[in-house]
Amino acid sequence: MYEKFINNTRLRRFTVLELVIFILFLVKDFLTPILLTFIFTLISVRVVKFVQRFIKAPTFLLATILYVIELVLLYLLISRYSTILIDQVVSTYDSIVHFYQHKEFQSDVITNFIADYFKNHNWQDKLESGAGMILVQLQNVGRLAVEFVMSFILSFFFMIEKEKTVLFSRNFLSSEYAWFFQDLFYFAKVFVETFGVVVEVQLLIALVNTLVTTLGLGVIGFTQLPTLAIMIFFLSLIPVAGVIFSCIPLTLIAYSTGGIQTVVYVLILIVIVHCIEAYILNPKFMSSRTKLPIFYTFVILLFSERFLGVWGLIVGIPIFNFFLEILGVKIRTKKTEQLD
């Protein structure tokens, strides 16, 4: 029975796939660092291979230079952008204080309204609930930061010893249970190929979002555009949600720059960019690179975001193409039909 199972490639691969899905379900709380490490490594491998077409240098050296450049850019982003954001927050606070201290401001009316509101509502429970929500969000941000750093370090360790790691991993393909690792390698190869296309598309979308948003901010009257462009690019790497994440700092800067009117302009710009990304760029680029119709691409993105959250926008298309490959479904186009 064991030999029959080994020789039945379809049943064997189906069993291995079930085992992989079950293991991923068990470690679902650890999926974020796994995906981040995979994305960092995939991008680094693509960049290093591209550079090696023109410069014959060892992978260790190119990977080290690449990660140093990324760290420098991240440091410049955090140092300069945090300074701008702090200045804008302080300026916003001063504007609010000045507004409340203005002689035309009817402080008695507002004070009485606030007192009546607190008197008629259970404000203590709401305050505790709000504080709890803020604490949970801060914990989530801290956990995501730790996972980001850990994934970055793991990706760097893989790149500096890429040849050694690949050579060691190949030993499993010739072991006593080589069939199991060969099936794992088959699934990994299919998923990496489809996932690489999605990463390339997301980088292209991030560049377009950064260009459109930066031009819009320049028209509105923003300064420090290079620093803001770096921030927008990094946030745009998060599909759809990245545009929303950039809303808070941009509105703070907009209020300090030109008041409520500028905030409205920025919100309109963010909504436009969000709609362009979600309903035009994402489906169009995905369909053109994955050879899927825009209808299928759009439906997959909707369902994957519903069941997998933000990560579904990244892994939804690769998972769909992965199962197409496993099921043996060949994507046919007009050109392939004409050849037939």
Secondary structure, 3 states (H helix, E strand, C coil): CHHHHHHCHHHHHHHHHHHHHHHHHHCHHHHHHHHHHHHHHHHHHHHHHHHHCCCCCCHHHHHHHHHHHHHHHHHHHHHHHHHHHHHHHHHHHHHHHHHHHCCCCCHHHHHHHHHHHHHHCCHHHHHHHHHHHHHHHHHHHHHHHHHHHHHHHHHHHHHHCHHHHHHHHHHHHHCCCHHHHHHHHHHHHHHHHHHHHHHHHHHHHHHHHHHHHHHHHHHHCCCCHHHHHHHHHHHHCCCCHHHHHCHHHHHHHHHHHHCHHHHHHHHHHHHHHHHHHHHHHHHHHHHHHHCCCHHHHHHHHHHHHHHHCHHHHHHHHHHHHHHHHHHCCCCCCHHHHHHC
